[in-house]
């Protein structure tokens, strides 16, 4: 792969651009905001939403056709609400090769359609092969030079391995997988549990309770994703358990911050406005609640998180809801 286009200049888009540049690759970063691109061209030291110095060899543009012309690999790093619009713009720009692989690197579910990001992309661009990138990827840690590992998933195993070889770096190790549903949905659902974990931390509910909660969160995630066709083993991997542990335990997670601030009595709308970045877990919560009802999967934690958005959830309600459920065998429900 000679040319890589990265669509979206948020925290993860900037980080992927920083990671991808070099090794003889022609890398382009696109943002729909021309003022942002002009600012980056004038001063490559970015301070928000993350602090990073963009390499001089990284090409910057607000022209979508220019970004994807002759690109072998297109990384979609826009929000879940903006993915369909961007995919349709790709279709209509006249510059995208039908052989270009479109990789979803966002972690969300389209609402109210309840479709995964790869499903949205495939609807708009049926001729292009698709893949998914997910796993523990807190941007600030990666930009600080700290190591991590993630997963690239594609139904075509050879394609997954090809992308793996092209995107892996010394401190960014990629594993390949063919379970697109498990990798993608695991990355989306962990944001919901990160909200609950931040809530519990703010309420000082203790390490025992948070350990139990994260474990039960993994069980809930696994039940839900396997009902959609995911392989159970995938949820015990980097895009499931790995990402779950990172976001549930780190204040760097914006979804964790949403839960923490909700527990302190702040209004959800004010929190999201104050963040100035998208916390995908909020819309994903609504989507998963509806999807779980459709597939007949019990998701008690998801329902509690949605209740927290209204401001009526209390620590007592949360404890009672989770601790008074019918006693069961762990093997029967995990």
N, C-alpha and C positions, 0 to 999 in steps of 0.2 A: 504494500500500500504506500503510494507516494504522497497523496494529498489527503489531509484530514480536515474536515470542517466541523467546528464546534458552535452549535446554535444555542445562544443564551449566555449572558455575561453576569449571572448571579454568582454566589459563592462557589458552587460546584463547577459551573462553567469556567470560571476564571482558574480554578484549581486544575481542571482537566487540560486547559490550554497551557498552563505552566508545565504540567507533567508531560504533555505530548510533544512539545517543541524540542527539536534536536534530532539526532540520529538520522539526519538527511531527509527528514519529513518536511513537506510543505504544509504548514499548519495555519488555518484561518479561524479567527474568532469573530462571530457575528452577533450583533445586538440590533434589535429593531429601533433602538433609540440612537439617532445620529449624534445627539449632543454628548452622550456617554462615550461613543467611539471617538469623537473629536477630542474629548477630554483625555482619553487614554493615549491617543496619538501624541498629544502635547506633553503629557506627563505619564510615563509608564509605571510610576509608583502609585499603585491603587491602595487606598486606605479603607474603603467601604464597598461592599459588605464584608470583605476580608482584606487583610494587608498583604499585598504581593507586588513584586516588581516583575512586570511582564517582559519576557525576553525580547530583544530587539528584532530577532528574526521572526517573531510571531506577527502575522498579518492581521490587521484589524479593519473591519468593514461593517457598514450598515446596509450594504447591498446584498440581498440574499443570493441573487444569481451569481454574483462575483464570488461569494463564499463557497458555493457548492459546485461551480463549474469545474469539471474534470476530477471531482472528489471521489475517492474510492470508499471513504468511510465518513459518515455523517453522524455526529453525536448530538442527539436531541437532549438539551439540558434546560428546557423551558418548563414553566409550571404546568401542572396537570390541566389547569383551566385554559392554558394557552397552547397546548400540544396540538389539538385539532386544527386550530387556525394556522399554526406554523406549518403543519404537514400539508394543508391545502395550498398554502403559499408556495411550498416546495413543488407541489404538483403543477402549479400554474406559472412558475417562474421561467420554465423552458430551458433550464440549465442542468437539471439533475439527470445524471446517467441512470438508466434502468438497472445497471449492475451495481450501483452504489449501495453499500450496506447501511441501513439506518439503525442506529443503536439508541434505544431508550435508556437514558441515564437519570431520569426523574423518578421519584418515588411517590406515586399517588394513584388515585382512581378517579376517572372522569365522573363528575356528578352534574346532572342526575342520570346520565346514561348508564352508569355503573360498569363501564368498560375499562379494562386495563389500558395503559398507555400504548403497549404494542398492538392491541386490538384497534385502537384509534388510528395509529400510524398505518396499519395494514389496510384499513378501510379507505384511507385517503391515497395510499401509495401501494396498491396491490401488486405492482410489478417489481417492487424492490424487496430484496431479502432483508429480514429484520433480526435484531438481537437485543439483549438486555444486559446492562451493566449495573450490578448492585453489590452491597456488602458494607462493612463498617468503614465509613469514609468521612470522618469529621474533618472539614476542610482546613481548619486552623492547625491541626496536628500534622497533616500532610505537608502543608506549606512551611511548617517548622522543621521539616526534614525527618519526621518520625515515621517509622515503617508501618505499613498496613497491607492487608490482603483482601481482595474482592473477587467477584465471580463474573465471568462473561458467559451468558447463556444464549444458545441458538439451537433450533431444531436440527440444523445441519452441523454435525459434530466437527467436521473438517473446517467449516467456516468459523465456529467458535474457537478452535485452536489457532486459526490464522489470525483472528482479531487479538487473541491472547498474546501471540508473539509480537504483534505490532504495538500494543498498548502497555505491556509490562515494562516496568523500570526497576532499578536496583531496590528502591524502597517502596515500590508499588507492585506487589505480586498478584497476578491474576490466575485464577483457576478456571477451567472450562467446564461447562455443564450443558446438557441438552434439555433440562427441565425448565422451560421458559416460564411456565405458570408459577412454579414454586419459587424461583429466584425473584421474579417480579413482584408477586403478591407478598412474599416475606418482607421485601424491602418497603412495601407500602404499609403493611400492618404494624410494623415495629414502631412507627410514629405514634400510633394510638396508645400503645403501652408506655411509651416515653412520657406522654402527657400525664398518665396516671402515676408513673413513678415520680415525676417532679412534684405532683400533688402530695404524694405520701411523704416525700422528703421535707417539704415545707411544713407539713403537719407533724414532723418528728415522730413518725410511726415506728421507727427502729429498723435495724438491718435485718432482723429475722423476718419481719413482715414483708420487707421489700424483696428479700430472697425468695420467700414463698410466692409472692405476687409475680415475680419475673418467671418463675418456673411454671406457674399456672397460666401466665400469659403465653408462654411458649406452647402449652397444651392447647389453649384456645386458638392460637394462630394455626397450629398444625391441623386441628379438626376442620377449621374453616378452609384452609388452602387445599387440603386433600379432597374436600368435598367439591372443589372446583377443578380437580384433576391433577393437582401437584403430587409429587412423590414425597412421602414422609421423610425420607432421608435428607432431602434438600433443606427442610426446615431446621435440621440439626446442624446445618453447615453455616458458612459465612454470611449468606444472604438472609438467614433466619436467625438462629441463636446468636451468631457473631454480631450482626447489626443490632439485634435486640439488646445485647449486653452493653454495647457502646452507647446507644442513645438513651437507655434507661438509667445509666450511671453517670452521664456527663452533663454538666451545666452548659457545655458548648452546644448541646442540642437545642435548637429553637423550640422543638415540641416539648422537651423537658421544661424549658423556661415558661411555656404557656401553662402547663400544669402547676408549676411552682407558684406562679403569680395568681392563678385562679384560686389556689388554696389560701392566698393572702387576702382574698376578697375583691380582687380587681375584676372589672368588667371585661368580658371576652373581646368585644369590639375595640375597646381601648388598648388591650394588650396587643392585638394584631396590628393596630395602627402604629403603636409605639415600636414594634419590632422592625418595621420598615422592610421586612422580608417575609416571604410566604412560609407559613407553618402548615405543611401539607396534611398533618394529622387531623386537623379540624374537619375538612371536607371528607377525608378518608373515613373518619368515624361515622359520619352520616351514611356514606356509601356502603360501608361494611354492615351497618345495622340493617339496611334494606336488603342487601345481598344475602346476609345470613338467614333472614326470614324466608327468602325465596328458596334457598337450598336446604332449609330445615336444620340449621346448626345453632346450638345454644352459645351465645357470646355475652356472658354476664358482665365482663370487664368493659367491653365496648359500650354496652348500655349505660354503665356507670359513668364512663368518660363523657358520653353525650349529655348525661344529666348534669355533669359538672359545668357544662357550658352555660346552663341557665342560672347558675349561682346558688341553687338550692341544695346542692350536695354538701353534706357535712361529713366530718370524720366518723361520727357515730353511724350515720346511714351507710357509709362505705363498709365499715367493719361488719355491721349487722347483715348487710346484703351478701357479703362474701363468706362470712363465718357461719351463717345460719342455713346455708344450703344443705341439702340432703347428704348425709355421710355416704361415701362411696369408696370402692377400691381404687387406689391410684392406677393400677394396671388397666382397669376398665375404662378410665376416662382420659388417659394421657395420649 
